[in-house]
Amino acid sequence: MKVIVSDIDGSLMPIGDGNKLDQKVIDAMIQLQEMGYTILLNSARVYEGVIDIARMIHLDQFGGYIISSNGCHAVNAKTNEVIFQYEIPKEDVMNFWHYCQSLNLEPAFYQPGYMVVADYTEGFALDHFNCNLDYLITEHPENHLIKPVIKCAIAQDPDTLKKTKEQVNQWLIDHTQMFISGGIPTLYDIIDRRSSKDKAVERILEHIGCTWKDTTVIGDGLSDVDSIRKAHFGVTLQDSNPACQAVCDLLLPPIKEEGYMVWLNKLLNKEI
């Protein structure tokens, strides 16, 4: 085993815990890198929501990788080199924005450095708490389409999002190159259809001369299923999505019982 691929929210920390890892996780991750492992942080968060965590575990010193926005953006944490990114056409962004507003949904789009939103809802507030990112509220999104758009999002109360999810996703597939990739009850992420967390891992593995046989993966959501399944040793937690549990090699205790430490300790003790 040479490569550790780790989701963040729901895997290394409870969802909604911001951007501070438990010291036990930090110490273990640093020690594993000292043992020669390469770490890939693979998160739905935007880059700004991952970089502080990457620095906590010294990825910028050891040379690990940050995969953000559910596989849309990848960076070498040591050199800051962008390995790849998927950009959403600005025309698609604007069409998406207006379509969502016609359904009383709150649209948003992310450009490196900030998120542009129609309104600051509960879902965006939680995302803001997790990410060191500026939020710009506007009724004129076209004036702020300056940098490449990496990810879009919609927010609203859980019932409204759930009721409109299938309709919105079908519209995205019919009219854009995007799809709903996952999210939380009050916020759905929307990304380029060419991207996914497992495809992003494959690109980084090829970049560093490794394969899935060299990896162990932890994840808890639907977007992590394929990575867990493809890994040489995939793990998930008892409170994860059932689809993750169906393909894992090891089922860990729940997140509140620090199940991730079971996995990290097995790696430290060379039991995996």
C-alpha positions as CSV (number, residue, x, y, z in Angstrom):
1,M,0.0,0.0,0.0
2,K,1.4,3.4,-1.0
3,V,-1.5,5.8,-1.3
4,I,-4.2,6.9,1.2
5,V,-7.3,8.4,-0.2
6,S,-9.5,10.1,2.3
7,D,-12.9,11.9,2.2
8,I,-13.3,14.5,4.9
9,D,-16.9,15.2,6.1
10,G,-18.5,12.1,7.5
11,S,-15.2,10.2,7.2
12,L,-12.4,12.0,9.1
13,M,-14.8,14.4,11.0
14,P,-18.5,14.7,11.7
15,I,-20.4,16.6,9.1
16,G,-20.7,20.3,10.0
17,D,-17.6,20.4,12.2
18,G,-15.9,23.1,10.3
19,N,-12.2,22.8,9.3
20,K,-10.4,21.5,12.4
21,L,-9.4,17.9,12.6
22,D,-9.0,16.1,15.9
23,Q,-5.3,16.1,17.0
24,K,-5.2,12.3,16.9
25,V,-6.1,12.3,13.2
26,I,-3.5,15.0,12.5
27,D,-0.7,13.0,14.4
28,A,-1.6,9.8,12.6
29,M,-1.7,11.4,9.2
30,I,1.7,13.0,9.7
31,Q,3.2,9.7,10.9
32,L,1.8,7.8,8.0
33,Q,3.4,10.3,5.6
34,E,6.7,9.9,7.5
35,M,6.3,6.1,6.8
36,G,6.2,6.9,3.1
37,Y,2.4,7.0,2.3
38,T,1.1,9.6,-0.2
39,I,-2.2,11.2,0.9
40,L,-5.0,12.3,-1.4
41,L,-7.7,14.4,0.3
42,N,-10.8,13.8,-1.8
43,S,-13.7,16.1,-0.9
44,A,-16.9,17.6,-2.1
45,R,-15.6,20.9,-0.5
46,V,-14.1,23.5,-2.7
47,Y,-10.4,24.0,-2.6
48,E,-10.5,26.7,0.1
49,G,-12.4,24.3,2.3
50,V,-9.6,21.6,2.0
51,I,-6.4,23.6,2.0
52,D,-6.4,24.4,5.8
53,I,-6.9,20.7,6.6
54,A,-4.2,19.8,4.1
55,R,-1.8,22.1,5.9
56,M,-2.8,20.7,9.3
57,I,-1.5,17.3,8.2
58,H,1.5,18.8,6.4
59,L,0.5,17.8,2.9
60,D,2.3,21.0,1.8
61,Q,5.5,19.6,3.2
62,F,5.2,15.9,2.2
63,G,3.7,16.5,-1.3
64,G,0.2,15.1,-1.1
65,Y,-2.7,16.1,-3.3
66,I,-6.0,17.9,-2.9
67,I,-9.0,16.8,-4.9
68,S,-11.9,19.2,-4.4
69,S,-15.4,19.9,-5.7
70,N,-16.2,16.2,-6.0
71,G,-13.4,15.5,-8.4
72,C,-13.5,18.7,-10.5
73,H,-10.2,20.2,-9.3
74,A,-6.9,18.7,-8.2
75,V,-3.8,20.4,-6.9
76,N,-0.3,19.3,-5.7
77,A,-0.4,20.6,-2.1
78,K,3.4,21.1,-2.1
79,T,3.9,23.0,-5.4
80,N,0.4,24.4,-5.8
81,E,0.4,23.0,-9.3
82,V,-3.1,22.5,-10.7
83,I,-3.1,19.0,-12.0
84,F,-6.5,19.4,-13.7
85,Q,-9.8,21.2,-13.4
86,Y,-13.1,20.9,-15.2
87,E,-14.7,24.3,-16.1
88,I,-18.4,24.9,-16.6
89,P,-19.3,27.1,-19.6
90,K,-20.5,30.5,-18.6
91,E,-23.6,30.1,-20.8
92,D,-24.5,26.9,-18.9
93,V,-24.0,28.8,-15.6
94,M,-26.4,31.5,-16.5
95,N,-29.1,29.2,-17.9
96,F,-28.8,27.1,-14.8
97,W,-29.2,30.2,-12.6
98,H,-32.3,31.4,-14.3
99,Y,-33.9,28.0,-14.4
100,C,-33.4,27.4,-10.7
101,Q,-34.9,30.8,-9.9
102,S,-38.0,29.8,-11.9
103,L,-38.4,26.9,-9.4
104,N,-37.8,29.1,-6.4
105,L,-34.5,27.5,-5.7
106,E,-31.4,29.5,-4.7
107,P,-28.6,29.0,-7.2
108,A,-24.9,29.6,-6.8
109,F,-21.6,29.1,-8.6
110,Y,-18.0,28.8,-7.4
111,Q,-15.0,30.5,-8.8
112,P,-11.6,30.2,-7.1
113,G,-11.7,32.5,-4.2
114,Y,-15.4,33.1,-3.7
115,M,-19.0,31.8,-4.2
116,V,-21.6,33.8,-5.9
117,V,-25.1,33.2,-4.5
118,A,-28.6,34.6,-5.0
119,D,-29.4,34.4,-1.3
120,Y,-27.5,33.3,1.8
121,T,-29.6,30.3,2.9
122,E,-29.0,27.7,5.6
123,G,-27.2,25.4,3.2
124,F,-24.8,28.1,2.1
125,A,-24.2,29.1,5.7
126,L,-23.1,25.6,6.6
127,D,-20.9,25.5,3.5
128,H,-19.4,28.8,4.5
129,F,-18.6,27.5,8.0
130,N,-16.7,24.6,6.5
131,C,-14.8,26.7,3.9
132,N,-12.5,29.7,4.2
133,L,-14.4,31.3,1.3
134,D,-16.0,34.7,0.6
135,Y,-19.7,34.7,-0.4
136,L,-21.0,37.3,-2.8
137,I,-24.8,37.9,-2.8
138,T,-26.1,39.3,-6.0
139,E,-29.1,39.8,-8.3
140,H,-26.7,40.3,-11.2
141,P,-24.6,37.1,-11.5
142,E,-23.5,37.9,-15.0
143,N,-21.4,40.8,-13.6
144,H,-19.3,38.3,-11.5
145,L,-18.6,35.6,-14.1
146,I,-14.9,36.5,-14.2
147,K,-12.9,33.4,-13.4
148,P,-13.4,29.8,-14.4
149,V,-16.5,28.3,-12.8
150,I,-15.6,24.9,-11.2
151,K,-18.9,24.0,-9.4
152,C,-22.5,25.2,-9.1
153,A,-25.0,24.5,-6.3
154,I,-28.6,24.9,-5.3
155,A,-30.0,25.5,-1.9
156,Q,-33.4,25.5,-0.3
157,D,-35.3,23.7,2.5
158,P,-34.9,19.9,2.4
159,D,-38.5,19.2,1.2
160,T,-38.3,21.5,-1.7
161,L,-34.9,20.2,-2.8
162,K,-36.0,16.6,-2.6
163,K,-39.2,17.3,-4.5
164,T,-37.4,19.1,-7.4
165,K,-34.2,17.0,-7.5
166,E,-35.2,14.7,-10.3
167,Q,-36.6,17.5,-12.4
168,V,-33.6,19.7,-12.0
169,N,-31.2,16.9,-12.7
170,Q,-33.0,15.9,-15.9
171,W,-33.0,19.6,-17.0
172,L,-29.2,19.7,-16.4
173,I,-28.6,16.6,-18.4
174,D,-30.8,17.8,-21.3
175,H,-29.4,21.4,-21.5
176,T,-25.9,21.4,-19.9
177,Q,-22.9,19.3,-19.3
178,M,-23.7,19.2,-15.5
179,F,-25.5,16.9,-13.1
180,I,-26.3,16.8,-9.4
181,S,-23.4,15.0,-7.8
182,G,-24.6,14.9,-4.2
183,G,-24.7,17.2,-1.2
184,I,-26.6,17.7,2.1
185,P,-30.3,18.0,2.7
186,T,-30.2,21.8,2.4
187,L,-27.6,22.1,-0.5
188,Y,-26.9,20.1,-3.6
189,D,-23.6,20.2,-5.5
190,I,-23.7,20.4,-9.3
191,I,-20.6,19.6,-11.3
192,D,-19.4,18.7,-14.8
193,R,-20.6,15.3,-16.0
194,R,-17.0,14.3,-17.0
195,S,-15.9,14.4,-13.4
196,S,-16.3,12.2,-10.3
197,K,-14.2,11.5,-7.2
198,D,-13.0,8.1,-8.5
199,K,-12.1,9.5,-11.9
200,A,-10.1,12.2,-10.2
201,V,-8.2,9.6,-8.0
202,E,-7.4,7.6,-11.2
203,R,-5.9,10.7,-12.8
204,I,-3.7,11.4,-9.8
205,L,-2.7,7.8,-9.4
206,E,-1.6,7.8,-13.1
207,H,0.2,11.1,-12.4
208,I,2.3,9.6,-9.6
209,G,2.8,6.2,-11.2
210,C,0.4,4.1,-9.0
211,T,-2.8,2.1,-9.5
212,W,-5.8,1.2,-7.4
213,K,-3.9,-1.8,-6.1
214,D,-1.7,0.7,-4.2
215,T,-4.6,2.4,-2.4
216,T,-6.7,2.3,0.7
217,V,-9.8,4.6,0.6
218,I,-12.2,5.9,3.3
219,G,-15.5,7.5,2.4
220,D,-19.1,7.7,3.5
221,G,-21.3,9.1,0.7
222,L,-22.7,8.0,-2.7
223,S,-19.9,9.9,-4.4
224,D,-17.3,7.7,-2.6
225,V,-18.8,4.3,-3.5
226,D,-16.8,3.7,-6.7
227,S,-13.5,4.7,-5.0
228,I,-14.2,2.4,-2.1
229,R,-15.0,-0.4,-4.5
230,K,-12.0,0.1,-6.7
231,A,-9.5,0.4,-3.9
232,H,-7.3,-2.4,-2.8
233,F,-8.7,-1.9,0.7
234,G,-11.8,0.3,1.0
235,V,-13.4,1.3,4.3
236,T,-16.5,3.1,5.5
237,L,-18.3,3.7,8.7
238,Q,-21.5,2.2,10.2
239,D,-23.4,5.5,9.8
240,S,-22.4,5.9,6.1
241,N,-24.5,5.5,3.0
242,P,-25.6,1.8,2.7
243,A,-24.1,1.7,-0.8
244,C,-20.6,2.3,0.7
245,Q,-21.2,-0.5,3.2
246,A,-22.1,-2.9,0.5
247,V,-18.7,-2.6,-1.3
248,C,-16.2,-2.0,1.6
249,D,-13.6,-4.3,2.9
250,L,-13.9,-3.1,6.5
251,L,-16.9,-1.5,8.3
252,L,-15.7,0.9,11.0
253,P,-17.5,2.1,14.1
254,P,-19.7,5.3,13.6
255,I,-18.1,8.7,13.2
256,K,-19.1,9.7,16.8
257,E,-17.1,6.8,18.1
258,E,-14.1,7.8,16.0
259,G,-14.3,4.9,13.7
260,Y,-11.7,6.5,11.4
261,M,-9.1,5.9,14.1
262,V,-9.5,2.1,13.7
263,W,-8.5,2.5,10.1
264,L,-5.6,4.8,10.8
265,N,-4.3,2.6,13.6
266,K,-4.4,-0.4,11.3
267,L,-2.3,1.5,8.8
268,L,0.1,2.7,11.5
269,N,0.5,-0.9,12.7
270,K,0.9,-2.2,9.2
271,E,-2.2,-4.5,9.5
272,I,-3.4,-3.4,6.1
